[in-house]
Amino acid sequence: MKHLAVRSYRAVRLLTQRLEEGLAEVNRRPDRGDISITTVIIWVAAVTGALLIAGTIAVVINKYNTSLNGI
């Protein structure tokens, strides 16, 4: 049980130290390079377009599946 308490204390101490370092970094550099809303819009549009293209291809393949069996 003694070893478990020592390990737990060590883990809490390391996590606390990391949290304090992160907060100090935020205070030192308030602009952390957050992702802009434009980038999010572009990514959503790209993923939506890719899903639409994949869906269209799947529908066409299912529609003409019997015609494509001989290929």
Buried (B, 14 or more C-beta within 10 A) or exposed (E): EEEEEEEEEEEEEEEEEEEEEEEEEEEEEEEEEEEEEEEEEEEEEEEEEEEEEEEEEEEEEEEEEEEEEEE
